[in-house]
Amino acid sequence: MDFTAREIAEYLKGDIEGNADVKVGGFARIESGKKGTLSFFANPKYEKYLYESGADLMIINRDYELKRPLPMTVIRVDNAYEAIASLLDYVSAKKRRYRRHRGWFVRRFFSTKIGKKVSLGDFSYIGRRSSVGDYTVIYPQVYIADDVKIGKYCIIYPGVRIYKGTVIGDNCIIHANAVLGCDGFGYTQHEDGSHKKIEHLGNLVIEDNVEIGANSTVDRSTLGSTIIHKGVKIDNLCQVAHNVEVGADTVMCAMSAIAGSSKVGERCVLGGQSGISGHITIANGTKVGGQAGVITAVKKEDQALLGTPAIDFHQYYRAYALFRKSAEKQKK
């Protein structure tokens, strides 16, 4: 699907410098751009590639001052990152064609409700009293248990398992082999040291515009609901335990985990391999560094934490500096 620089600039409300009629048919990274492709420049670390790129069209920030003329057509925008994200979304929507599709060996019941132009992949299973909203795509080998509700415009990739009673909002993306709504890790210990399983009678609620990565797990609650609020983005290989509540627009990077009954605020960022202990509350806007472990409640908003146990990043760097100096003295 080809677009001219003029069409792209009109969509992005950008300003063109160069040939407005140049056509591009694909996207490329700035360091590997070639004829017929579009790229973008927003990070100073990639500045050298800007002048070497073979792309025919480049999106850059309005306030960037060129050090020398560029060989390609340029579109200047307020924010190149936001512009390229918007453009990718637009092109994907153009390519997407919603249609009713029923694959081979799809299992469904009389009480199952399927919306308009829903695609059901081969060997998918949709349980009793479950519903799938309009324009949703269910890929092959997806298991959807009884009493599940899935909203409109969702994409459920192959191998996803959705347990009984789970509720998924509109415009959600669930990547391959994610498991949603399974029992949490809940047991009571007897005097003899043996463990008895605690039955989980609650469910999992996922609000609109949530994306969950491949091989991630979100557990159902013991009672009530585990809740993933709108706009949350969960990377691959993440764990969200039972009774957890994750606030709107929070981001969980790969291999991060939240233990049971904790509440994470809005707009938080959990770095890769970070962990949140159970039964604590994390304030809005908290940023947890990679491999950090938070074991006590975070009450101050918009705070950055590092280390295990996690502390304010200013304190962490001061402590680390003292640690380095101490080690150097020991050598002497």
Secondary structure, DSSP 8 states (H G I E B T S, - for coil): --EEHHHHHHHHT-EEES-TT-EE-EE--GGG--TTEEEEE--GGGHHHHTT---SEEEEETT---SS--SSEEEEES-HHHHHHHHHHHHHHHH-----EE-TT-B--TT-EE-TT-EE-TT-EE-TT-EE-TT-EE-TT-EE-TT-EE-TT-EE-TT-EE-TT-EE-SS-EE-TT-EEEE--S-EEE-TTS-EEE-----EEEE-TT-EE-TT-EEE--SSSEEEE-TT-EE-TT-EE-TT-EE-TT-EE-TT-EE-TT-EE-TT-EE-TT-EE-TT-EE-TT-EE-TT-EE-S-B-STT-EEETTTTEEHHHHHHHHHHHHHHHHHHH-
